[in-house]
Amino acid sequence: MNELASRECVPCRGGVPPLKGEEIQKLLSQVSGWEVVNEHHLSKAYKFEDFQEAQAFVDRVGNLAEEQGHHPDICFGWGRAEITIWTHKIDGLTESDFVLAAKIDELERRQ
């Protein structure tokens, strides 16, 4: 299991600056296939055999999000799901965004 995936998401109470530059790159190197967009959010597209597999994955991501108290944006359709993560409270990235990304990747591996 990825070290980030073993952590828990920590609720952001605001008042902290979003991650930038090297801080983002260090955490990004610990997750696979995620893209940082404008130093603001993480995004990753997943591919599946059909709609049912994509829906089952999205359901597992939704359950994980509820457990962690950290909710990504999810767009899915036949054979695909796209996940977008950022911390709304600070309108940018925190370590918890990368923790959630790593946990989502673990869900995909266990599929």
N, C-alpha and C positions, 0 to 999 in steps of 0.2 A: 504494500500500500504506500502510496505517495505520502511523504511527511505532512504536506499541507492537508491532505485528505483526512488525516488523523486528528486534526484540530477542529474546534467548533467555531462557528461564526459568532462574532461578538457584535451586539447591537451598537450602532453608531448613534451617539447622542448629539452629534453636530459639534461645531466649534473647533474642529480639527481640519487642517488643510488636506486636500486630496493628494494621493501619491503622484509623484512626477519622476521623469527621467530614469535614473539608475535604480531607484526604488522599484519602479514598475518592471524594469528589465530583469532584475534579480528574481522577482516573483514569477514573471512570465516564463523564465527558464525552467520553472518547476511544474509547469502544466503543458500539456501536449495539444498542439493544433489551435490554440486560442489566439485570437488577434486582438491587439489593443488598438482601439479606434480613437484618434485625437486625444490620447492620454485621458480619456473620459470613461470609456466602457470596454468591456470584454465581449467578444462575439465568437461564436463557433457554430458551424453547420454540421449536422450529423445526417448520415444516410442510412436508410433501412430498406428492407425488401418490399414492404408494402405499407399501406395505411395503418393496419392493425399494429404492426411492430412500432411504428412511429408513435401512435397513440399510447401504447403501453409504456414506452420510454418517457413520454411527456407526463403520464400519470405518476411514474416513479419520481421524476424530477419535481413534480408538484408536491408529492408527499415529503420529499427531502426538504424542499423549501419551507414547508410548514414546520417541520421538525427544527430547522435551523433558524427560523424567524427571519429569513432573508429570501426575498422573492424576485426571481429573474423575469424578464419578459420572454415569452415563448411564442414562436410562430411555427406552426407545423401543418403538413398536408401529406399527400400520398408519398411515402418513402423518404420523408425528410423532416427535420426539426432544426430550427435555429434558436439558439439561446443567447440572450443579451443580458449582461450583468453590470450593474454599477450601484453605488450607494446613493440613493436619492437624497438623503438628508444633507449630504455635502456636495451633491451634483458632481461626483467624480468617483475615483477608485480608492478603495481601502484594502487592507490585507484580507478582510473577510470575503471580498469579491473573488479573490484568488483561491481562498479556502473552498468556497462554494463551487468554483470551476473544477477544482481537483476532485471534489466529492461527486460531481456530476460525471466526470470521466470514469470514476470507479463504478458508478451505476452502469455505464455503457459496457465496461469490461465484464461485468457480471451477467450481462444479458445472455 
